[in-house]
Amino acid sequence: MDIADKEVTFYEIDVTDAEAVDIIFRNYKIDGVIHFAGFKVVGESVEKPQDYYYNNLVSTFVLAKACLKYSVNRFVFSSLATVYGDNKVPFVESMNLWPTTNPYGETKAMSERTLTDIDFIQ
């Protein structure tokens, strides 16, 4: 896989598996994390909210904890415009989060709050 003319190593793991994530962080110099590891279907999130809360929140917690443990301070989180409501575009991370209307949106808002609390989003 090529990104910006650099070879990128890809690991296909379950990022809710803290041990698997820790092995990668321990064995490689990680400069940053791009977190796209989330379930993302609104209707399915209403039918299976427990799956969405577990996968989307635990994956964020595991990655954030590994970043803190291994001093990785670059963290890109794939959020959702809905969490910013009717704010003016372009959205910025310092905007207030609005109420959500489904479990998927709520997991994104909760992840945003988590990352703010541990100082990844300022």
N, CA, C and O of each residue as an XYZ file, in Angstrom:
488
protein
N       0.858     -1.171      0.000
C       0.000      0.000      0.000
C       0.904      1.233      0.000
O       1.824      1.323      0.813
N       0.651      2.184     -0.904
C       1.448      3.401     -0.989
C       0.630      4.605     -0.539
O      -0.482      4.834     -1.014
N       1.199      5.364      0.381
C       0.622      6.622      0.826
C       1.760      7.631      0.835
O       2.767      7.430      1.513
N       1.604      8.701      0.095
C       2.617      9.762      0.048
C       3.989      9.213     -0.319
O       4.997      9.595      0.276
N       4.022      8.325     -1.292
C       5.281      7.760     -1.785
C       6.073      7.003     -0.724
O       7.294      6.886     -0.829
N       5.398      6.497      0.282
C       6.053      5.689      1.306
C       5.316      4.366      1.432
O       4.093      4.300      1.313
N       6.077      3.332      1.670
C       5.468      2.022      1.912
C       4.886      2.015      3.329
O       5.545      2.428      4.283
N       3.659      1.547      3.448
C       2.982      1.491      4.740
C       2.694      0.034      5.054
O       2.188     -0.707      4.212
N       3.020     -0.369      6.269
C       2.740     -1.730      6.696
C       1.306     -1.789      7.213
O       0.891     -0.929      7.990
N       0.560     -2.784      6.794
C      -0.832     -2.940      7.182
C      -0.976     -4.195      8.031
O      -0.477     -5.259      7.666
N      -1.660     -4.068      9.164
C      -1.937     -5.204     10.038
C      -3.437     -5.400     10.107
O      -4.171     -4.473     10.451
N      -3.894     -6.582      9.786
C      -5.320     -6.880      9.885
C      -5.560     -7.573     11.216
O      -5.420     -8.790     11.344
N      -5.925     -6.761     12.206
C      -6.209     -7.285     13.542
C      -7.514     -6.669     14.043
O      -8.023     -5.705     13.470
N      -8.031     -7.231     15.099
C      -9.182     -6.662     15.779
C      -8.639     -5.654     16.785
O      -7.989     -6.046     17.754
N      -8.890     -4.369     16.577
C      -8.310     -3.366     17.460
C      -8.999     -3.275     18.818
O      -8.625     -2.443     19.644
N      -9.998     -4.118     19.057
C     -10.505     -4.239     20.426
C      -9.655     -5.226     21.216
O      -9.839     -5.373     22.424
N      -8.734     -5.897     20.549
C      -7.831     -6.858     21.179
C      -6.584     -6.104     21.659
O      -5.643     -5.891     20.895
N      -6.595     -5.710     22.920
C      -5.516     -4.886     23.473
C      -4.153     -5.558     23.362
O      -3.150     -4.880     23.137
N      -4.100     -6.856     23.514
C      -2.825     -7.571     23.426
C      -2.253     -7.500     22.012
O      -1.056     -7.263     21.844
N      -3.085     -7.702     20.999
C      -2.623     -7.635     19.609
C      -2.135     -6.230     19.272
O      -1.116     -6.069     18.600
N      -2.852     -5.224     19.732
C      -2.444     -3.836     19.490
C      -1.126     -3.552     20.199
O      -0.236     -2.923     19.627
N      -0.996     -4.008     21.435
C       0.227     -3.771     22.191
C       1.443     -4.411     21.514
O       2.523     -3.820     21.503
N       1.281     -5.589     20.960
C       2.396     -6.261     20.269
C       2.904     -5.396     19.117
O       4.112     -5.245     18.934
N       1.996     -4.839     18.358
C       2.408     -3.989     17.229
C       3.125     -2.745     17.735
O       4.192     -2.398     17.229
N       2.552     -2.073     18.727
C       3.182     -0.866     19.265
C       4.548     -1.179     19.892
O       5.486     -0.390     19.777
N       4.645     -2.312     20.540
C       5.895     -2.698     21.197
C       6.989     -3.013     20.175
O       8.160     -2.714     20.409
N       6.616     -3.610     19.056
C       7.609     -4.087     18.097
C       7.968     -3.090     16.997
O       8.922     -3.315     16.253
N       7.228     -2.005     16.884
C       7.483     -1.035     15.821
C       7.452      0.373     16.373
O       6.756      0.652     17.349
N       8.199      1.249     15.755
C       8.163      2.671     16.104
C       6.951      3.270     15.397
O       6.965      3.455     14.180
N       5.920      3.569     16.150
C       4.683      4.117     15.601
C       4.738      5.646     15.712
O       4.933      6.188     16.800
N       4.568      6.324     14.595
C       4.584      7.790     14.600
C       3.196      8.376     14.806
O       3.058      9.480     15.332
N       2.169      7.642     14.397
C       0.816      8.150     14.518
C      -0.193      7.075     14.199
O       0.136      6.037     13.625
N      -1.426      7.338     14.580
C      -2.521      6.391     14.375
C      -3.633      7.097     13.614
O      -3.988      8.234     13.926
N      -4.178      6.417     12.617
C      -5.386      6.863     11.936
C      -6.455      5.833     12.278
O      -6.380      4.678     11.859
N      -7.437      6.263     13.035
C      -8.442      5.340     13.578
C      -9.731      5.379     12.746
O     -10.566      6.270     12.900
N      -9.864      4.381     11.859
C     -11.080      4.199     11.064
C     -11.788      2.913     11.461
O     -12.713      2.487     10.769
N     -11.383      2.288     12.547
C     -11.872      0.961     12.917
C     -13.193      1.049     13.673
O     -13.237      0.858     14.889
N     -14.249      1.333     12.956
C     -15.537      1.407     13.608
C     -16.642      0.831     12.737
O     -16.574      0.877     11.509
N     -17.658      0.291     13.394
C     -18.864     -0.088     12.660
C     -19.568      1.209     12.278
O     -19.492      2.192     13.016
N     -20.263      1.227     11.114
C     -20.748      2.513     10.622
C     -22.106      2.503      9.921
O     -22.336      3.342      9.050
N     -22.980      1.619     10.253
C     -24.292      1.587      9.596
C     -25.350      2.005     10.618
O     -25.572      1.319     11.616
N     -25.994      3.136     10.354
C     -26.942      3.702     11.311
C     -28.046      2.713     11.667
O     -28.296      2.468     12.847
N     -28.710      2.143     10.666
C     -29.814      1.216     10.926
C     -29.380      0.015     11.739
O     -30.074     -0.405     12.665
N     -28.228     -0.536     11.388
C     -27.705     -1.684     12.132
C     -27.376     -1.292     13.576
O     -27.535     -2.101     14.491
N     -26.920     -0.058     13.780
C     -26.593      0.377     15.135
C     -27.828      0.432     16.019
O     -27.739      0.240     17.232
N     -28.989      0.696     15.409
C     -30.250      0.707     16.155
C     -30.665     -0.725     16.491
O     -31.205     -0.987     17.566
N     -30.408     -1.653     15.558
C     -30.758     -3.061     15.777
C     -29.791     -3.759     16.731
O     -30.196     -4.638     17.492
N     -28.516     -3.372     16.695
C     -27.481     -4.038     17.493
C     -26.632     -3.012     18.241
O     -25.420     -2.944     18.037
N     -27.260     -2.214     19.104
C     -26.498     -1.149     19.759
C     -25.320     -1.661     20.590
O     -24.277     -1.010     20.660
N     -25.486     -2.831     21.222
C     -24.405     -3.348     22.052
C     -23.150     -3.641     21.227
O     -22.034     -3.436     21.706
N     -23.322     -4.114     19.999
C     -22.174     -4.374     19.130
C     -21.461     -3.070     18.775
O     -20.232     -3.010     18.755
N     -22.239     -2.039     18.499
C     -21.655     -0.748     18.126
C     -20.946     -0.099     19.303
O     -19.832      0.403     19.157
N     -21.580     -0.105     20.461
C     -20.929      0.489     21.627
C     -19.637     -0.259     21.953
O     -18.610      0.366     22.220
N     -19.679     -1.568     21.931
C     -18.470     -2.336     22.242
C     -17.364     -2.067     21.212
O     -16.271     -1.635     21.577
N     -17.641     -2.314     19.959
C     -16.601     -2.188     18.932
C     -16.067     -0.764     18.826
O     -14.855     -0.553     18.864
N     -16.945      0.198     18.697
C     -16.501      1.555     18.433
C     -15.835      2.210     19.634
O     -14.871      2.959     19.474
N     -16.331      1.939     20.824
C     -15.723      2.551     22.005
C     -14.472      1.812     22.460
O     -13.456      2.439     22.758
N     -14.537      0.499     22.514
C     -13.372     -0.261     22.972
C     -12.191     -0.068     22.026
O     -11.054      0.049     22.483
N     -12.436     -0.034     20.721
C     -11.332      0.181     19.781
C     -10.680      1.542     20.024
O      -9.457      1.661     19.948
N     -11.475      2.562     20.312
C     -10.916      3.884     20.612
C     -10.115      3.841     21.902
O      -9.018      4.395     21.967
N     -10.651      3.190     22.935
C      -9.947      3.101     24.215
C      -8.618      2.369     24.063
O      -7.592      2.824     24.569
N      -8.638      1.246     23.372
C      -7.435      0.427     23.207
C      -6.362      1.206     22.449
O      -5.204      1.230     22.864
N      -6.737      1.833     21.358
C      -5.755      2.591     20.582
C      -5.224      3.790     21.362
O      -4.023      4.062     21.342
N      -6.107      4.503     22.045
C      -5.671      5.660     22.828
C      -4.735      5.238     23.956
O      -3.731      5.901     24.215
N      -5.062      4.147     24.617
C      -4.208      3.667     25.706
C      -2.826      3.269     25.182
O      -1.813      3.573     25.811
N      -2.784      2.594     24.041
C      -1.498      2.209     23.449
C      -0.700      3.457     23.061
O       0.512      3.511     23.268
N      -1.372      4.443     22.506
C      -0.684      5.690     22.148
C      -0.075      6.353     23.379
O       1.068      6.808     23.340
N      -0.826      6.409     24.452
C      -0.304      7.005     25.680
C       0.874      6.196     26.224
O       1.887      6.765     26.629
N       0.742      4.892     26.233
C       1.794      4.016     26.760
C       3.095      4.155     25.971
O       4.181      4.139     26.551
N       2.986      4.290     24.647
C       4.170      4.323     23.789
C       4.491      5.727     23.266
O       5.230      5.878     22.293
N       3.935      6.744     23.912
C       4.215      8.153     23.588
C       3.971      8.501     22.117
O       4.774      9.188     21.487
N       2.872      8.023     21.597
C       2.458      8.366     20.236
C       1.442      9.497     20.368
O       0.346      9.295     20.891
N       1.804     10.678     19.896
C       0.911     11.820     20.116
C       0.206     12.315     18.859
O      -0.374     13.400     18.859
N       0.253     11.539     17.807
C      -0.494     11.868     16.588
C      -1.630     10.851     16.455
O      -1.394      9.656     16.283
N      -2.853     11.345     16.537
C      -4.023     10.465     16.527
C      -5.093     11.117     15.667
O      -5.622     12.170     16.022
N      -5.411     10.501     14.546
C      -6.469     10.999     13.671
C      -7.677     10.095     13.864
O      -7.599      8.880     13.680
N      -8.789     10.705     14.234
C     -10.011      9.953     14.492
C     -11.050     10.297     13.429
O     -11.320     11.470     13.173
N     -11.621      9.281     12.822
C     -12.672      9.474     11.830
C     -13.995      9.653     12.565
O     -14.597      8.686     13.031
N     -14.432     10.896     12.660
C     -15.670     11.174     13.364
C     -16.831     11.286     12.391
O     -16.841     10.631     11.349
N     -17.789     12.099     12.722
C     -19.045     12.163     11.992
C     -19.566     13.590     12.065
O     -19.658     14.148     13.159
N     -19.907     14.192     10.944
C     -20.386     15.578     10.939
C     -21.609     15.762     11.832
O     -21.800     16.834     12.408
N     -22.426     14.743     11.951
C     -23.644     14.819     12.756
C     -23.365     15.228     14.195
O     -24.199     15.893     14.810
N     -22.224     14.853     14.746
C     -21.948     15.171     16.151
C     -21.795     16.671     16.374
O     -21.842     17.133     17.514
N     -21.610     17.445     15.287
C     -21.453     18.891     15.404
C     -22.734     19.657     15.092
O     -22.751     20.887     15.147
N     -23.794     18.945     14.769
C     -25.103     19.563     14.575
C     -25.117     20.660     13.532
O     -24.585     20.496     12.434
N     -25.736     21.792     13.886
C     -25.909     22.904     12.951
C     -24.805     23.952     13.051
O     -25.000     25.094     12.636
N     -23.659     23.580     13.593
C     -22.531     24.511     13.649
C     -22.134     24.916     12.236
O     -22.474     24.241     11.264
N     -21.414     26.023     12.134
C     -20.957     26.508     10.820
C     -19.820     25.648     10.292
O     -18.920     25.258     11.036
N     -19.873     25.362      9.015
C     -18.820     24.626      8.325
C     -17.692     25.611      8.034
O     -17.998     26.756      7.701
N     -16.439     25.263      8.133
C     -15.942     23.911      8.414
C     -16.002     23.604      9.903
O     -15.820     24.485     10.744
N     -16.260     22.345     10.209
C     -16.290     21.906     11.595
C     -14.874     21.813     12.139
O     -13.945     21.444     11.421
N     -14.720     22.146     13.402
C     -13.429     22.010     14.078
C     -13.647     21.278     15.393
O     -14.733     21.314     15.973
N     -12.604     20.621     15.845
C     -12.714     19.759     17.024
C     -13.125     20.502     18.296
O     -13.628     19.882     19.233
N     -12.917     21.820     18.340
C     -13.258     22.570     19.550
C     -14.743     22.920     19.633
O     -15.178     23.483     20.638
N     -15.521     22.605     18.615
C     -16.961     22.881     18.644
C     -17.656     21.977     19.656
O     -17.202     20.869     19.939
N     -18.760     22.472     20.189
C     -19.561     21.656     21.092
C     -20.184     20.493     20.332
O     -20.547     20.620     19.163
N     -20.299     19.369     21.009
C     -20.954     18.203     20.425
C     -22.450     18.299     20.690
O     -22.872     18.694     21.777
N     -23.238     17.941     19.703
C     -24.691     18.018     19.799
C     -25.261     16.650     20.153
O     -24.581     15.637     19.995
N     -26.496     16.613     20.626
C     -27.126     15.308     20.885
C     -27.190     14.477     19.599
O     -27.349     15.013     18.502
N     -27.067     13.191     19.756
C     -27.107     12.298     18.596
C     -28.464     11.607     18.534
O     -29.252     11.676     19.477
N     -28.726     10.941     17.413
C     -30.046     10.335     17.213
C     -30.004      8.827     17.067
O     -31.040      8.200     16.846
N     -28.809      8.226     17.188
C     -28.704      6.778     17.035
C     -27.419      6.291     17.717
O     -26.513      7.086     17.969
N     -27.339      5.007     18.011
C     -26.155      4.478     18.687
C     -24.842      4.726     17.929
O     -23.817      4.998     18.555
N     -24.860      4.636     16.611
C     -23.639      4.898     15.845
C     -23.135      6.310     16.110
O     -21.962      6.508     16.429
N     -24.030      7.296     15.976
C     -23.647      8.684     16.237
C     -23.178      8.882     17.664
O     -22.237      9.634     17.919
N     -23.835      8.207     18.592
C     -23.448      8.340     20.001
C     -22.052      7.786     20.251
O     -21.296      8.349     21.042
N     -21.701      6.682     19.581
C     -20.341      6.144     19.776
C     -19.298      7.120     19.252
O     -18.210      7.223     19.819
N     -19.612      7.829     18.189
C     -18.685      8.832     17.659
C     -18.538      9.992     18.636
O     -17.424     10.443     18.902
N     -19.655     10.476     19.173
C     -19.611     11.578     20.137
C     -18.866     11.155     21.408
O     -18.059     11.918     21.939
N     -19.137      9.948     21.890
C     -18.458      9.461     23.098
C     -16.960      9.295     22.854
O     -16.151      9.585     23.736
N     -16.592      8.833     21.670
C     -15.171      8.713     21.339
C     -14.521     10.091     21.278
O     -13.401     10.269     21.758
N     -15.208     11.061     20.695
C     -14.692     12.441     20.656
C     -14.441     12.950     22.076
O     -13.389     13.524     22.359
N     -15.411     12.737     22.963
C     -15.252     13.189     24.355
C     -14.081     12.486     25.027
O     -13.309     13.110     25.755
N     -13.952     11.192     24.783
C     -12.841     10.429     25.360
C     -11.506     10.982     24.892
O     -10.610     11.215     25.704
N     -11.368     11.190     23.610
C     -10.106     11.682     23.058
C      -9.805     13.103     23.537
O      -8.642     13.464     23.714
N     -10.839     13.902     23.744
C     -10.647     15.243     24.301
C     -10.158     15.137     25.747
O      -9.227     15.838     26.143
N     -10.778     14.272     26.521
C     -10.413     14.122     27.930
C      -8.983     13.645     28.119
O      -8.330     14.015     29.095
N      -8.487     12.824     27.191
C      -7.107     12.352     27.338
C      -6.150     13.209     26.515
O      -4.987     12.854     26.325
N      -6.660     14.346     26.029
C      -5.822     15.376     25.416
C      -5.346     15.057     24.003
O      -4.326     15.598     23.577
N      -6.038     14.208     23.266
C      -5.698     14.003     21.864
C      -6.363     15.058     20.984
O      -5.849     15.397     19.918
N      -7.516     15.578     21.434
C      -8.204     16.634     20.686
C      -8.204     17.869     21.560
O      -8.597     17.828     22.726
N      -7.759     18.960     20.981
C      -7.704     20.209     21.769
C      -8.473     21.302     21.091
O      -8.538     22.420     21.604
